[in-house]
Amino acid sequence: MNKLYRFMISRFLLLFSPVIKIWENNKIKKYSKLKLKHQPVFIIGAPRTGSTILYQTLTNQLNVMYMDNLVCRFYLNTFFGFWLSTKIFKEKAHNSFKSNHGDTSKYGLHAPSECGNFWYRWLPKNKHFIDYDDISETVISEIRDEITAIINYFDKPIVFKNLNAGQRLRLLKKCFPEAKFIFITREPLFTAQSILKAKRKVGLSDSNFWSIQPKNVKELEKLNAYEQIVKQVFYLEKQIVEDIRLFDKESFLFIKYNELGEYFDTTLDKCTEFIGVKSKKDFKNAKIKLTEKISLNEEEIKSFNEEIEKLDWKSYSDK
């Protein structure tokens, strides 16, 4: 059925994209000029820290906008994609809590999507860290106008989960100086273990780089698997911690992986208050069972721990 939907959407876009663009541009021009009604919310952190299940939970149980798989199919006409999704799904919860390393394309058109293609309209695929020299006024204006128009038209905040955003805080500061960020972290050993297992699951060698790239990725690619993975997590988080200073303290909410399991209700309440919305009426509670257990052999765990102990995870100093 999803293949049929994808085919129909592709044909629809091919035939009507020029008309859609005219309609969409008029809406964006009108609603982007208004004062921003709600701040966009970005879930950030290193991979394998629980960001996907947090994203799925918030978008299911809170009255927020988000990019579902239908919207993502219209990534070149995102405003229209949101309009169409709301017409089809209305206020229904997606009740989707499965993914394949963040990819939810197999789990329905209303399931939350990371939709990297939306951001790749302006940003490079092969470079995740965006510095000031990479930012143009045109990019700032186009991103800000499109997201502002969507938020104002639907009068709801948008929650984004695309972990590249953690390496793009300098750009996002230019686009949305008062944006909100939920920074999720996990014990480094379990994050590193999960990344290694993810590599093996997708068929990569242990030393091949996988997922989000910090700005020193070229250096990390030369390291052995254990040092590389630990430093990948470390430098991704270090960049976020460094760029937090660009925003007011009130712009950040910090959540730990284990809080999603042990203190789920409290964590959801904190997010609800932080985003500033109410719970949906029609939702199914996510049955989150997060466990932290060692699943690698003793030598592999020892190798990870040795690398973790070399770094300062409180001040993020590797000196």
Secondary structure, 3 states (H helix, E strand, C coil): CHHHHHHHHHHHHHHHHHHHHHHHHHHHHHHCCCCCCCCCEEEECCCCCCHHHHHHHHHHHECCECCEHHHHHCHHHHHHHHHHHHHHHCCCCCCCCCCECCECHHHCCCCECCCHHHHCCCCCCCCCCCCHHHCCHHHHHHHHHHHHHHHHHHCCCEEEECHHHHHCHHHHHHHCCCCEEEEEECCHHHHHHHHHHHHHHHCCCCCCCCCCCCCCHHHHCCCCHHHHHHHHHHHHHHHHHHHHCCCCHHHEEEEEHHHHHHCHHHHHHHHHHHHCCCECCCCCCCCCCCCCCCCCCHHHHHHHHHHHHCCECCCCECC
